[in-house]
Amino acid sequence: MRHILIFFCAVCALCGQTPTPLVTAEGFAVPQPGHVFSFPRDHGSHSEFKIEWWYITGHLAAADGRRFGYQATFFRSASADKTSQLHLAHMALTDVGTGKFYYQERLNREGWDAGASTSTLDVHNGPWSLRFIDETSERMELRGGVRAEGAFNFTLTPTKPLVVFGENSISRKGSAPTAASYYLTFTRLRTEGVLTLGEESLKVTGESWMDHEISSSQLDQNQIGWDWVSIHFKDGRELMFYRLRLRDGTADPASSLTWVDAAGHPKKSSFTWDVLDRWTSPRTGAVYPSRVRLISTDPATGKPAALTLEPLVKNQELSGSLGGIPYWEGACRVLDADGREVGSAYMELTGYAKDLKL
């Protein structure tokens, strides 16, 4: 959900209205039911909405068998008076073999060093960028890195159709009419390119997940954060899950789990979320879920599927040093009830170090 707009200000939600309002109290656009998307334009920026992000995570392997995870996220937030845009970007790299986790953040006002096209996918922040190579095939180029520790240049090619999560074009995030987003996802992208670690350059291949969310208010006032998961199963299916956490620790009714079949068709399902282990950050003191069991009815079998998510590296926390909020975002393995590895995942945990306001 990607997701995290951890540095953004809270938006006042308009409550008690049955029709979906056109704008928030601040005058920003609200996602409308039945919206018809137009591409490639809707892969680009939507400045009439307050907040937006393009989020990519993936699992990679080098020829020598070394495994890596990566995150690349570009955020956009409009100023309260709607006269300027603020751009934040997060890059992270997980070296599974060494257990090392690297990350970096960039924060710039819109201008020569940061921006996003309103007509197609073309967003950049400093030397980092995400743009279409070919609009017809929707093949993309991603350039990113983490200071001197690492850099990457990847080609991302969708192998399944775009999924619009939610119902009637919108993804609900709470009871307030404004607590919603347009949630567009390429659930599986073939990934290939070069990963540089220090002085060493590695050719890598793998698979990635890309979210593009557009909103003006993501959370209700009684929500403090979310737990989000994306899974690539080895059988060609995917799963997307988000649990919106209330102050008492329970899940908001707007929380959601969706399976995506091999042909790209989404289907919602019920879920339970059980924390099996926790990890305490030595930097922030935040206590995060570490090992988690997610149980949901598998649409392919009609039977409950118990999935255990295990981080490949314990410490995958980003500090939010540029005015944001710390959060955990990391590469995980996925095990079935018999302990067999059935897929790979990325898990995002927000609001544990500090309440998330969005």
C-alpha positions in Angstrom: 0.0 0.0 0.0 2.4 0.7 0.0 2.1 3.4 1.5 3.7 4.9 4.3 3.5 8.6 3.6 5.0 8.8 7.0 6.0 12.4 6.8 2.6 13.8 5.7 0.3 15.8 7.8 -3.1 14.5 9.0 -6.1 15.3 6.9 -9.4 16.2 8.6 -12.0 13.5 7.6 -15.6 14.5 6.9 -17.9 12.3 8.8 -21.6 11.5 8.6 -22.2 12.0 4.9 -23.7 9.3 2.8 -22.7 10.6 -0.6 -19.0 10.6 -1.4 -17.9 14.2 -1.2 -16.0 15.6 -4.1 -13.4 17.3 -1.9 -12.0 17.1 1.6 -12.3 19.9 4.1 -8.9 21.2 2.7 -10.3 21.2 -0.8 -8.4 18.2 -2.2 -10.1 15.7 -4.5 -11.7 12.5 -3.0 -11.7 9.1 -4.9 -15.0 8.6 -6.6 -16.9 5.3 -6.9 -17.2 4.2 -10.5 -14.2 6.2 -11.7 -13.0 5.1 -15.1 -9.2 5.0 -15.4 -7.3 6.3 -18.5 -3.8 5.0 -19.2 -1.0 5.9 -19.5 -2.3 9.2 -17.9 -3.4 7.6 -14.6 0.0 6.0 -14.1 1.2 9.6 -13.7 0.8 12.2 -11.0 -2.6 13.6 -9.7 -1.9 16.9 -8.1 -5.6 17.5 -7.3 -5.2 14.8 -4.6 -3.2 15.5 -1.5 -1.1 12.4 -1.3 0.2 9.8 -3.8 2.9 7.2 -4.0 4.6 4.8 -6.4 6.0 1.8 -4.5 8.1 -1.1 -5.7 9.5 -4.1 -3.8 11.1 -7.2 -5.1 13.2 -10.3 -4.5 16.3 -10.8 -6.6 19.0 -13.5 -7.1 22.5 -13.2 -8.6 24.1 -15.9 -10.8 26.1 -17.1 -7.8 22.9 -17.7 -5.8 23.1 -14.7 -3.6 19.7 -13.3 -2.7 18.5 -9.7 -2.2 15.4 -7.7 -1.4 14.8 -4.1 -2.4 12.4 -1.3 -1.9 12.0 1.9 -4.0 9.2 4.3 -3.1 8.4 7.8 -4.5 6.0 9.9 -2.5 4.2 13.2 -3.5 2.4 15.4 -1.1 0.6 18.7 -1.9 1.0 21.8 0.3 -2.0 22.9 2.3 -2.6 25.9 -0.1 -2.1 23.6 -3.1 0.6 25.8 -4.6 3.5 23.4 -4.3 4.4 19.7 -4.1 6.8 18.0 -1.7 8.6 14.8 -2.9 10.0 12.2 -0.6 11.8 9.0 -1.8 12.9 5.9 0.1 15.4 3.3 -1.2 16.3 0.1 0.7 18.4 -2.9 0.0 18.5 -6.2 2.0 21.5 -8.5 1.5 20.1 -11.8 2.7 23.5 -13.6 2.9 25.2 -11.0 5.1 22.1 -9.9 7.0 22.9 -6.3 6.2 20.1 -3.7 5.5 20.9 -0.4 3.8 18.5 2.5 3.2 18.4 6.1 2.2 15.8 8.9 2.0 15.6 12.0 -0.2 13.3 15.0 0.4 12.9 17.8 -2.2 10.4 20.4 -3.3 9.1 20.0 -6.8 11.5 21.5 -9.3 14.6 20.6 -11.3 15.6 17.9 -8.7 12.2 16.2 -8.1 9.0 15.9 -10.0 6.4 13.6 -11.6 4.7 13.8 -15.0 0.9 14.2 -15.1 0.6 12.4 -18.4 2.5 9.2 -17.9 4.7 7.3 -15.5 7.8 9.4 -15.1 8.8 10.3 -11.5 12.2 11.3 -10.2 13.9 12.5 -7.0 17.6 13.4 -7.4 19.3 10.6 -9.4 16.5 8.1 -8.6 13.8 7.6 -11.1 10.9 5.4 -12.3 9.6 5.8 -15.8 8.1 3.9 -18.7 10.5 2.6 -21.4 7.5 1.6 -23.5 3.9 2.8 -22.7 2.3 0.0 -24.8 3.9 -2.9 -23.0 4.2 -0.8 -19.8 7.8 -1.8 -19.4 9.6 0.4 -16.9 13.1 1.5 -15.9 13.9 1.9 -12.2 17.1 3.6 -11.1 18.0 3.8 -7.4 20.6 3.3 -4.8 21.8 3.7 -1.2 24.7 6.2 -0.9 28.0 4.4 -1.6 26.8 1.0 -0.4 24.7 0.1 -3.4 23.0 1.1 -6.6 20.6 -0.5 -9.1 19.3 -0.1 -12.6 16.4 -2.5 -13.3 14.0 -3.2 -16.1 10.5 -4.1 -14.9 8.1 -5.9 -17.2 4.5 -6.7 -16.2 3.7 -10.4 -16.7 0.1 -10.1 -15.4 -2.6 -7.5 -16.0 -3.0 -4.4 -13.8 -5.2 -5.0 -10.8 -7.5 -2.3 -9.3 -8.0 -3.2 -5.7 -11.2 -2.4 -3.9 -14.8 -2.2 -5.1 -16.2 0.0 -7.8 -12.8 1.6 -8.4 -12.1 2.6 -4.8 -10.2 1.0 -1.9 -11.9 1.8 1.5 -9.5 2.7 4.4 -12.1 3.6 7.0 -15.7 4.6 7.7 -15.2 8.3 6.7 -16.3 8.9 3.1 -12.9 10.5 2.4 -10.9 7.6 3.8 -10.3 5.9 0.5 -7.8 5.6 -2.4 -7.4 4.6 -6.0 -5.2 1.5 -5.6 -3.5 0.4 -8.8 -1.1 -2.6 -8.8 1.1 -4.6 -11.1 1.2 -7.7 -8.9 4.1 -9.4 -10.8 6.9 -7.8 -12.8 9.8 -9.7 -14.3 12.9 -7.9 -13.0 16.4 -7.9 -14.5 19.3 -5.6 -14.4 22.5 -4.7 -12.5 22.9 -4.4 -8.8 26.1 -2.7 -7.6 27.4 -3.4 -4.1 30.5 -1.3 -3.3 32.9 -2.0 -6.2 31.1 -5.2 -7.3 28.5 -5.3 -10.0 26.1 -8.2 -10.2 23.6 -9.2 -12.9 20.4 -10.0 -11.0 16.9 -11.4 -11.9 13.8 -11.8 -10.0 10.2 -10.5 -9.5 8.8 -7.3 -8.2 5.5 -5.8 -7.0 4.3 -2.3 -7.8 1.6 -0.2 -6.1 0.4 3.2 -7.1 -2.0 4.8 -4.6 -3.8 8.1 -5.0 -5.7 9.7 -2.1 -6.4 12.7 0.1 -7.0 10.9 3.4 -5.9 7.4 4.1 -6.7 6.9 7.8 -9.6 7.5 10.2 -8.9 9.4 13.4 -9.0 6.2 15.5 -6.5 4.4 13.4 -2.8 4.4 14.4 -1.1 2.5 11.6 -1.3 -0.5 9.4 0.2 -4.0 8.7 0.6 -4.6 5.0 1.7 -7.7 3.1 2.3 -8.6 -0.6 3.0 -12.3 -1.5 4.3 -13.9 -4.7 3.3 -17.6 -4.6 5.4 -20.1 -6.5 2.2 -21.3 -8.3 1.8 -17.9 -10.1 -0.8 -16.4 -7.7 -0.5 -13.4 -5.4 -2.0 -12.1 -2.2 -2.4 -8.5 -0.9 -3.4 -7.8 2.7 -3.7 -4.7 4.9 -4.8 -4.6 8.5 -5.7 -1.1 9.7 -4.9 -1.0 13.4 -7.2 0.8 15.9 -5.9 2.2 19.1 -7.1 -0.8 21.1 -5.0 -3.1 18.8 -7.9 -4.6 16.9 -8.4 -4.4 13.2 -10.6 -1.8 11.6 -13.5 -3.3 9.5 -12.1 -1.7 6.4 -9.1 -4.1 6.6 -8.8 -6.3 3.6 -7.2 -9.4 2.1 -7.3 -10.2 -1.6 -6.1 -13.2 -3.6 -5.1 -12.7 -7.2 -5.3 -15.8 -9.4 -2.9 -16.9 -12.1 -4.9 -15.0 -14.7 -4.9 -11.8 -12.7 -8.4 -11.9 -11.3 -8.8 -10.6 -7.7 -11.0 -12.2 -5.0 -11.4 -10.9 -1.5 -11.4 -13.3 1.5 -11.6 -13.3 5.3 -8.5 -13.5 7.4 -6.9 -13.9 10.8 -3.6 -12.3 11.8 -1.5 -13.8 14.6 1.8 -12.5 15.8 4.1 -15.4 16.7 7.3 -13.4 17.5 8.4 -9.8 18.0 11.5 -7.8 17.4 12.6 -4.7 19.3 14.4 -2.0 17.3 17.7 -1.0 19.0 17.4 2.4 17.3 13.9 3.5 18.1 12.8 1.0 20.8 9.7 0.1 18.7 8.4 -3.4 19.1 7.4 -4.8 15.7 5.7 -8.1 14.8 8.5 -10.3 13.4 7.1 -13.7 12.7 3.4 -13.7 11.7 0.8 -16.3 10.8 -1.9 -15.2 8.3 -4.9 -17.5 7.8 -7.3 -17.1 5.0 -9.6 -19.2 2.8 -7.8 -20.2 -0.4 -10.2 -19.5 -3.3 -8.6 -22.3 -5.3 -9.4 -25.0 -2.7 -12.1 -23.5 -0.6 -10.1 -24.5 2.5 -8.2 -22.5 5.1 -4.6 -21.7 4.2 -2.2 -21.0 7.1 0.7 -18.9 5.9 3.7 -18.1 8.1 5.8 -15.0 7.2 9.4 -15.0 8.4 11.7 -12.0 7.8 14.9 -12.9 5.9 16.7 -10.3 8.1 15.3 -9.1 11.5 16.4 -5.5 11.2 14.7 -3.9 8.2 13.6 -0.7 9.9 13.8 2.7 8.1 14.3 5.5 10.6 12.3 8.3 9.0 15.1 10.7 9.5 13.8 13.3 7.1 10.9 14.3 9.3 9.0 11.1 8.8 8.0 8.2 11.1 10.1 5.1 11.5 8.6 1.9 10.0 9.6 -1.6 9.3 9.6 -2.8 5.6 11.2 -6.0 4.8 11.7 -9.1 2.7 10.2 -12.3 4.0 9.8 -16.0 3.1 6.3 -17.6 3.1 5.8 -21.1 4.6 2.7 -23.2 4.5 1.3 -25.2 7.4 3.8 -28.0 6.7 6.8 -25.7 6.8 7.4 -25.7 3.0 8.5 -22.5 1.4 5.6 -21.6 -1.0 6.4 -18.0 -1.8 8.2 -14.7 -1.1 6.7 -11.6 0.5 7.3 -8.0 1.6 5.8 -6.9 4.8 5.3 -3.3 5.9 4.6 -2.3 9.6 3.7 1.3 10.4 2.6 3.1 13.6 4.7 1.0 16.0 7.3 3.6 16.8 4.8 6.5 16.7 1.2 6.9 15.7 0.8 7.3 11.9 -1.2 10.3 10.8 -2.2 10.4 7.2 
